[in-house]
Amino acid sequence: MLSSRNQTVASERQSKFIQNRITIVEKHFAELCNAFAVYARKVARLRDAGDDVSKNLKLYSDNETVNKSLSSGLSDISATLYAIEEYRNARAQRLEVKVVGQLSQYEGICRHVRTEIKHTLSLRDNEISRKKALDRVKERNPLNRQQIIQAEAELLKASGDMSRTVKELEEQTDSFEKQKLQNMSTVLKNFIEIELAFHTKALELYTVAYRQINNIDNEADLYDYQTQLQMVDGQQSLQKKEGLGSIASLLGHQEKPPEKNSESKHSGTSSENSDDYSEDSS
């Protein structure tokens, strides 16, 4: 009986210790899961912002008709940044699956272990109640061998169930602890590998983008702008000259005297001279 009592006390202490371990794991795994979920969502939002940058660079490239080098460079950089965001998208998806997904499983795992502990505690309570029942029978009916034997048999069965369940619980909690250690290492390795893979590829592509920026010929684009500006000024000057010529032609046409009035004047003068000539001859 002393051995059984000691075993019960030991199992109770083990149950409390295991419950405390599960509480710690459940709390911190849930907090880590939430933190990594926020991190993954921020990566996804950064991906969306990067797509907007790439899109606006492409729109600028399509509308830039003067600076040919700049237009080509913007188009190339837009494509490179879009490729980076594709890798960032894969990064966000992998974080969700390989980090957040694995951490989120521990809510169910901890719940299952807690259920097993409750079952163990119920068996412990059953064993205690059977022992109390045996003690009562011995006190009240010490000569009733049949009741005592039956109570002892029930206590023996309860103790056997308790011992078997405690052993199973120990094995299960050992497995839980081992799995927790392995999973934590796996999750952290997954996170680092995902970040390394993305940043390695991003560094490569950002290097390409940097070279594409250096390929933009600012002097050539400035020359193209000045050439276009001179062409526009030339067209405006030509249009201005043509307009002034048209106005001068129109004004000259309006100031020219009519020919009929001139002929009438000359005819009158000739008649007067002819009359004067006739009078002198007379």
C-alpha positions in Angstrom: 0.0 0.0 0.0 2.9 2.3 0.8 4.3 1.7 -2.6 1.0 2.4 -4.2 0.7 5.7 -2.3 4.2 6.7 -3.3 3.4 5.9 -6.9 0.3 8.0 -6.7 2.1 11.0 -5.3 4.9 10.6 -7.9 2.4 10.4 -10.7 0.6 13.5 -9.4 3.9 15.4 -9.4 4.8 14.2 -12.8 1.4 15.3 -14.1 1.8 18.8 -12.7 5.3 19.0 -14.2 4.1 17.9 -17.6 1.1 20.3 -17.4 3.5 23.1 -16.7 5.7 22.1 -19.6 2.7 22.0 -22.0 1.6 25.4 -20.8 5.0 26.9 -21.6 5.1 25.3 -25.0 1.6 26.2 -25.8 2.1 29.8 -24.8 5.4 30.5 -26.6 4.6 28.5 -29.7 1.4 30.4 -30.1 3.3 33.7 -29.7 5.9 32.6 -32.2 3.3 31.5 -34.6 1.6 34.9 -34.4 4.9 36.8 -34.8 5.9 34.8 -37.8 2.4 35.2 -39.3 2.7 39.0 -38.9 6.2 38.8 -40.5 4.8 36.8 -43.5 2.0 39.2 -44.0 4.4 42.1 -44.0 6.5 40.3 -46.6 3.3 39.9 -48.7 2.5 43.6 -48.4 6.0 44.5 -49.4 5.6 42.3 -52.4 2.5 44.2 -53.4 4.3 47.5 -53.0 7.2 46.2 -55.1 4.8 45.2 -57.8 3.4 48.8 -57.8 6.9 50.2 -58.2 7.6 47.9 -61.1 4.3 48.8 -62.7 4.8 52.5 -62.4 8.4 52.3 -63.8 6.9 50.4 -66.9 4.2 53.0 -67.4 6.9 55.8 -67.3 9.0 53.8 -69.8 6.1 53.5 -72.2 5.3 57.2 -72.0 8.9 58.4 -72.3 9.4 59.2 -76.0 12.3 61.7 -75.9 14.9 60.0 -73.6 15.3 56.7 -75.4 18.1 55.5 -73.1 16.1 56.3 -70.0 13.0 54.6 -71.5 14.9 51.4 -72.2 16.6 51.5 -68.8 13.3 51.9 -67.0 11.8 49.0 -68.9 14.7 46.8 -68.0 14.7 47.8 -64.3 10.9 47.3 -64.1 11.3 43.7 -65.4 14.1 43.0 -62.9 12.2 44.4 -59.9 9.2 42.3 -61.0 11.3 39.2 -60.9 12.5 40.1 -57.4 8.9 40.4 -56.3 8.1 37.0 -57.8 10.8 35.5 -55.5 9.4 37.6 -52.6 6.0 36.1 -53.3 7.5 32.6 -53.1 9.2 33.6 -49.9 5.9 34.7 -48.3 4.2 31.4 -49.3 7.0 29.3 -47.9 6.9 31.2 -44.6 3.2 30.5 -44.3 3.7 26.7 -45.0 7.1 25.8 -43.5 7.1 28.2 -40.5 3.6 29.4 -39.6 1.9 26.2 -40.6 4.2 24.0 -38.5 3.9 26.2 -35.4 0.2 26.4 -35.7 -0.1 22.6 -35.3 1.0 22.8 -31.7 -2.3 24.1 -30.6 -3.9 20.7 -31.4 -0.8 18.7 -30.2 -0.9 20.5 -26.8 -4.7 19.9 -26.5 -4.2 16.2 -27.2 -1.6 15.9 -24.5 -3.7 17.8 -22.0 -6.6 15.3 -22.7 -4.3 12.4 -22.0 -3.2 14.0 -18.7 -6.8 14.5 -17.7 -7.4 10.8 -18.4 -4.4 9.9 -16.2 -5.7 12.1 -13.4 -9.1 10.5 -13.6 -7.5 7.1 -13.3 -5.5 8.4 -10.3 -8.7 9.6 -8.7 -10.3 6.3 -9.3 -7.4 4.5 -7.7 -7.7 6.8 -4.7 -11.4 6.2 -4.4 -10.9 2.5 -4.6 -8.3 2.6 -1.8 -10.7 4.7 0.4 -13.4 2.1 -0.3 -11.2 -0.7 0.8 -10.3 1.2 4.0 -13.9 1.7 4.8 -14.8 -1.9 4.3 -12.0 -3.0 6.6 -13.1 -0.6 9.3 -16.8 -1.4 9.1 -16.7 -5.1 8.3 -13.3 -6.4 9.1 -14.6 -10.0 9.1 -16.4 -9.7 5.8 -13.7 -11.4 3.7 -15.8 -11.3 0.5 -16.3 -7.5 0.5 -12.6 -7.0 1.4 -11.5 -9.3 -1.4 -13.8 -7.6 -3.9 -12.5 -4.1 -2.7 -8.9 -5.3 -3.0 -9.5 -6.6 -6.5 -11.1 -3.3 -7.6 -8.1 -1.4 -6.0 -5.7 -3.8 -7.7 -7.4 -3.2 -11.1 -7.4 0.5 -10.6 -3.7 0.5 -9.6 -2.9 -1.6 -12.6 -4.7 0.8 -14.9 -3.0 3.7 -13.3 0.4 2.2 -13.6 -0.1 1.3 -17.3 -1.5 4.8 -18.1 1.3 6.5 -16.3 3.8 4.6 -18.3 2.0 5.4 -21.5 1.8 9.0 -20.5 5.5 9.1 -19.8 6.2 7.7 -23.2 3.8 10.2 -24.8 5.2 13.2 -23.0 8.8 12.0 -23.9 7.7 11.9 -27.5 6.1 15.3 -27.2 9.2 16.8 -25.8 11.4 15.2 -28.4 9.0 16.3 -31.2 8.9 19.8 -29.8 12.7 20.1 -29.9 13.0 18.7 -33.4 10.2 20.9 -34.7 11.6 24.0 -33.2 14.9 23.3 -34.8 13.2 22.5 -38.1 11.1 25.7 -38.1 14.0 27.9 -37.3 16.2 26.2 -40.0 13.3 26.6 -42.5 13.0 30.3 -41.7 16.8 30.9 -42.1 16.9 28.9 -45.3 13.9 30.7 -46.8 15.5 34.1 -46.0 18.9 33.1 -47.3 17.4 31.8 -50.6 15.4 35.0 -51.1 18.2 37.5 -50.2 20.8 35.6 -52.2 18.6 35.8 -55.3 17.5 39.3 -54.5 21.1 40.4 -54.2 21.9 38.9 -57.6 18.9 40.7 -59.2 19.6 44.0 -57.5 23.1 43.8 -58.9 21.6 43.4 -62.3 19.3 46.4 -61.7 22.3 48.5 -60.6 24.1 47.7 -63.9 20.9 48.6 -65.8 20.8 52.0 -64.1 24.4 52.6 -65.1 23.6 51.7 -68.7 21.3 54.7 -68.9 23.2 57.3 -71.1 22.3 60.7 -69.5 24.3 62.7 -72.1 22.6 61.0 -75.0 19.2 61.6 -73.4 20.1 65.2 -72.8 21.2 65.5 -76.5 17.9 64.0 -77.6 16.0 66.5 -75.5 17.9 69.4 -76.9 17.5 68.2 -80.4 13.8 67.8 -79.9 13.6 71.3 -78.4 15.4 72.8 -81.3 13.1 71.1 -83.7 10.1 72.4 -81.9 11.6 75.9 -81.9 12.3 75.7 -85.6 8.8 74.6 -86.4 7.4 77.5 -84.4 9.7 80.0 -86.1 8.7 78.7 -89.6 5.1 78.8 -88.7 5.5 82.4 -87.4 7.2 83.5 -90.6 4.6 81.9 -92.8 1.9 83.6 -90.7 3.6 87.1 -91.1 4.0 86.6 -94.8 0.3 85.8 -95.2 -0.6 88.9 -93.2 1.7 91.1 -95.3 0.3 89.8 -98.5 -3.2 90.4 -97.4 -2.4 94.0 -96.3 -0.6 94.7 -99.7 -3.6 93.5 -101.6 -6.0 95.8 -99.7 -3.9 99.0 -100.3 -3.5 98.7 -104.2 -5.7 101.6 -106.0 -8.4 100.5 -108.4 -7.5 100.8 -112.2 -10.9 102.2 -113.3 -10.7 105.5 -111.4 -7.2 106.2 -112.9 -8.5 105.7 -116.4 -11.5 108.1 -115.8 -9.1 110.8 -114.5 -6.9 110.6 -117.5 -9.8 110.8 -119.9 -11.1 114.0 -118.3 -7.7 115.7 -118.5 -7.3 114.8 -122.2 -10.7 116.4 -123.0 -9.8 119.6 -121.2 -6.5 119.9 -123.1 -8.3 119.3 -126.4 -10.7 122.1 -125.7 -7.9 124.5 -124.7 -6.1 123.6 -128.0 -9.2 124.4 -130.0 -9.7 127.8 -128.4 -6.1 128.8 -129.1 -6.4 127.9 -132.7 -9.4 130.1 -133.1 
